[in-house]
Every structure is written in C-alpha cells, then in structure tokens.
Amino acid sequence: MAPTVGVAIQATEAREFVAQVQQAERAGVPVAWCTIGGAAGGDTLTAYAAALAGTSTIRLGTAIVPTWPRHPLVMASQAMTIEQLAPGRLRLGVGPSHEASMTRSYGAAFHHPLTELREYLTVLRTLSTTGKVDFVGEHITAVATWRAPVPFELLASALRPKSFELCGQLADGAISWMCPKHYLVTQGLPALAAGAKRGNRATPPLIAHVPVAVSSDRAAVRDLARKQLGSYMTSPFYLAMFREAGFPTANEGYSDEMLDDLVVSGTQAEITERLRGYIIDGCGEVLAHPLLDPADRAGSIASAFAAVAAAHKAIAG
C-alpha cells in the first residue's frame, strides 16, 4: 500500500463536520480522521455515515472510538452498516481511551485495558469476517450470529510497546498520538513487527498521529501547541512514554525542545519534508492533526488541508 497522509477534522457540530470532510475531499486529502469529540461531542460513526453519503472518494477513519462505553456487538453493527453503504471507505480505529474520562463519564471498571482491547478486537474481527461469535472473556461476553457479514478495516490505538505488539498481532494498523518520532521508530515499530510475527502475519502500518501547523513562526506554534494539545503529563502511561522518548522532565510540562520534536510546522514544502521523514523511517502513514489559529480558524483549516494534500501527493508519488 502506498504511503498516505490524512488529516484530523475538528468541527463544532455535525453539519460543520460533514462540510469539512467535503472540503478536505475537494482539496485532495485522501483520508479524513476524527478523534473522540472531533464531531463536536456527537456520535462519530453517525456523523461518518452522513459525511460518506455526501462525498465520493475520501476515506474516513476514527482515531479513536473508545471501547468501554460501547459493546463490540453494537460497534460492529454500526461499522458493518457503514461498510455496506460505502464499501472500503471506513477505517474503524478503537481504543481504551483514558482512565479518568472513562471512569468519570461512564463509570467504567477500567482495569487491564490491554486485555479489554484484545478481547474487543477479537470479537470485532471474528464477527465481521465469519458472521458468528461465541466469546466469553474477562471483560466482554459476545454471542451472536449475523447473516452476510461484511469485513471492515480494523485499527487500534497504541502508546506503549505492548499495545503496539497487540496491534501487530490483531489489527490492520496501529494509531499513535503524541509520540515523538524517535520513540515510534525505536519502540513502536519493533514492537509492531514482533506482534505480527507472533500472529504469523504481515506487519501492519504504523499510523503516526502528528500535530501540524502551517506557520514559520515557531514561537507562535509552540504557544498554540501548549493551548491546544492538552496536558498528558498527569497520565502515568504518557509520562512513561515521554521519558522513554528522551524527555525525563516531561512532568514539568511541554518544553520547547519537546514541542519542536512533536509538532511539524513551517511552509508547505517544509511540512512535506518533515512528514516524509516519518515514512522514510518506517511509518506507513501520517495522520496530520492541524493546530488551528483561533483568529483565523477557516483560513488555518484551508491551509492545513492544502498542506496535507500537497504532502500526500509528494509522498505517495
């Protein structure tokens, strides 16, 4: 599969989400992604059904839909319905999300999240490919028989090596977030390959989720990043990842050095070259997450879409 550069959509409500997906398709972006809350807090897969009906070629990926609030049989029914309506255009990415939000909002019994994700992927894969599942695990019970199952692309979030290994073994790709490139290359890619070897299958792509800003004002980019990326320093999993990536003082906040590593910025040409570096170093795909200028939100969305389309065209050849 040729390397791909896609973009994360950030909308304030469902109609704007659909309009932005249409705008991305017109700009030449091959894949639009939506993070949790990216459809303005509404249901991502419902918004995707509308966006796919209003477009013709762009593919849509979720990065990610949390697993704890939604039983895998429900997730599978939504995904297979969308796949029937728009064959080959859905890329379902799932993951456990964060303990704080899952326990606060849903009362999830958040323990052994990697086991929960393994069970979730197993149920989704089995049901969508065979039409039948009879599974009883630590977290999930799923018993169902469906007529005419429809397979769909199944991705999962990955942060630490064990989650990359799980993606290599069971998923069609691993989606990162906030991971420095050095960490992805030295930790993520080897773990992904090890998991694929354990599963006796080809290594799936690592989809590098990268913050991007079309601006040559590095100080302004750092300021935007500190305001828009959120704080992951209170999460022990992210903190451990940052330390392994070479940032031992990550608990003190985003240093300039860390942001210069995490965020790709500059002109269109400079962004293309930085993103190309992810592909050259082994990542199969890039998910560009635009940092938006609040003073010119529409303009920064348009410039980000243009930069992503140009990068994809240059990288995919």
N, C-alpha and C positions, 0 to 999 in steps of 0.2 A: 504494500500500500504506500502511495506517495505521501511524503510528509505534508502535514496540514497545519495551518494557523487559523484558529477561530477566535471568536470574541464573546465576552460575557455581556449580556443585556442587563441594564439597570433601569427599571421603569417605576413609575409612581402608581400606576394602576393597569388593569388588564388590557384596556384598549391601547394605551401607550406601548405596552409590551408588544402587542401584535404589530403596531405601526413601526416600532424599532426593528423587529425581525424583518419586516418588509423592506425597510431602509437598508438593513445590512445585506439582504439579498441583492438589491439594486446596486449596492456598492461593490459587489463581487466577493463578499465574505462567504466561505463555503460552509461554515458551521457556526451557529449561534448557541450559546450556553446560558443557562440560568442557574444561579446559586439559590440556596434557600432564602426566601424573601425577595428574590430578584423579580418576581412578578407582583411586587408590591404587597407581599404578605398573603396573597391569594394562593389557590392551588396551582402549582406549576404545571402539572400534566393537563389540567383543564385548559389553561392558557395555551399550552402547546397544541392541543387539538385545534383551537381557533387559529393559531398562527400558521400551522401546517396547511389548513384549508385556504388561507389567504396568500400562500406562496406556492412555488412550484419546484424549486431545486434545493434550497438551503436545507441542511440537516440541523436537527435540534437535539442538544444534549443537556442532561441535568447534572449539575455538579455542586451539590448532590441533593437527592431526596432522602431525608432522614428515615431510617428503618424503624425506629422504636414506635412512632405514632401510627404506623400503617402496616397491617398484617400483609405478609407477602402474597397471599391469595388475592387481596384487594389490589395490591401494586401490580401483580401480573395481569389481572383483568383489565386495568387501565392501560397498561403498556401494550397488551395484545390488541386491544381495540384501536389504539392509535396506529399500531403497525399495520392493521388491516386497512385503515383509511389512507395511510401514507407509507406504503412499503419501503423499507430501507432508510427512512429518514429520521427515525427515533434512535437516540443513543441514551439508554437509561443508565444513569450513574446513581448508585445508592451508597449510603454510609451511615455509621452510628451517630454522626454529628458530635456535639459536646455534652458532657455530663450535666453541666449546670443548666443549660437550656432544656434538655430532655427531662430532667427530674422536676425542674420548676414549672414548666409549661404542661407536661403530660403525666407527671408522676411516674415516669419510667423507672423500673428497678434496674438501674444502669450498673451492671456488673458483667465482667467477662465480655466486653464489647466485641472483641475479635471473634470469640465463639459465636456470638449472636450474628455477626456479619457472615461468618462461614455458613451457618445454618440458613440464613436468608438467601444467600447466593445459591445454595444447593437447591432450595425449594423453587426459586425463580427459574433456574436453568432446567431443572427436571420437568417442571410443569409446562414450560414454554416449548420444550423440544419433544417431549413424549406425550403430553396431554394427560398425564397421570402422576400423582404424587401421594405417597403414604409415608409421612415423616413425623417422628416424634423426637425432639431434641431437648436440650437444656432450657432453651428459650422459646422455641417455636414448635407448635403442632400444626401440621397441614395435611389434610386428607381430601383429595378432590380428583375428579375425572372430568376432563373437558373434551368436547369434540373439536376437531380441526385446530389443534394448537398452532401458534404462529411464533417461531423464534424471533427474538429481537436482540440487538447488541446490548450486552450487559457489562457495565463498568462499575468500579468501586473506588472509594476514596482511599488514599494511602498517605501515611505520615511517617511511621517508624518502620524499620526493616521487616518486622513480622507481618505488617499489613501489606507491604509490597510483595512479600512472599505469597500471601494469600491471594492477592490479585493475579500473580503469575500462575498460580495453580488453578484458579476457578473463574476468573473474569476475563473479559475481552480487552481490558486495559486498566491501568491504574491512574487515578487523577490526584495530583498533588495540590498543595496550597501552602503558600508562604515558605516554601523550601528553597534555600539558596542552591544555585546550580551545582556547586561543588558537592553538596550533600546528595543531590539527586544522582550525580554521576558516580560518586564513591560508595554510597549506601543504597540508594533506591534501585538503580539499575542492576547491580549484582544480586540483590535480594529478589527482584522480579524474575531474573533468569533462573535463580535457584528454585523458586516456586514452580516455574514452568517445567523445569527438569523433573521435579518431584511428581508433577502431574502428567509427565510424559507427553508434553505438548509444546508447540512453538511459543517463544516468548512474546507476549502481547506488548503493545506500545505503552510507554510511559507518557502521559499527557501532562506536560508541565504547565501549571496554572501560574501565570506571571503577571504581576501588576505592570501596567504600561501607561506612559504619559507622553503625549506629543508636545514636547517643550524642551528647549535647550537651556532653560533657567533651572539649574539643578537645585538651587536653594528653594525655589518655589515648589518644585516637585517633591522635595523632602517634606515641606510643610503640608502639602496636600496628602502625602502618604501618611503622615502622623495623624491627620484628622480623619482619613477615610479607611485606613486598613484595620482599625480597631486594635485592641490590646490582646495579645495572646500570651503575655508574659505571666499571667496568673494560672495558665494551664500547664500542669507538670509535663504533659506529653510534648507540647510545643517547646517548652523551655528546655527539655532534654534534647530535642531535635536541634534547636539553635546552638546549644553548647557543643553538640557533636559536629555541627557545621562550622565551628571555629569562632563562635561568639560567646565566650564564657560569662560575659557581663550582661547577657540579654535580659536578665531580671530587672535591670535598671532602666529599660526602655529601648526604643529604637535609636541606635547611634547612627551618625552619618554614614559610617562605613557599612553598617548592616543594610541601610536603605539603598546605598549605591550598589550593593550586591543584589538585593531583592527586586528593585524597581528598574525596569528598562525605560529609558527616556531619550529624547533627542529629536532629530529630524526623522522624516520617513525613512531615509536611507540608513541613518544610524540605528533606528529601531530594527529595520530588516536585518542588518548585520548582527546585532545582539541576539535576535531571535534565531537567526541561522546558527549561532553558536550552540544553542540547545540541541538542534537537530544534528549538527556535526558531532557533538559529544554523546549522542546515542538516544536522546529522547525522540520518540516517534511523532510527537505532535506538540503544539503550543496552544494554550488557551490564554489569550490576552485579556486581562482584566483592566479596562480603562479607569484611570483616575480622572474624575470629571471636575472641571473648573466650575464652581457654583455661580460665578459671574457670567459664564457663557456656556451653560450646560449643553444647549443644542449644538453649538459650534464645536465643543470638545467631543461630543458624540460623533459628529460627522467626520472630524479629523481622525478620530480613533478608528472608525470603520474604514476610512480611506487608507490609513497606515496598515491596518491588519490585512486588507485586501491586497495591497501592494506587497507586503511581506509574504503572503501566501503565494502570490503569483511568482515572485522571485525565487522562493524556496522550493516550491513544487515543480518549478521548471515548465 
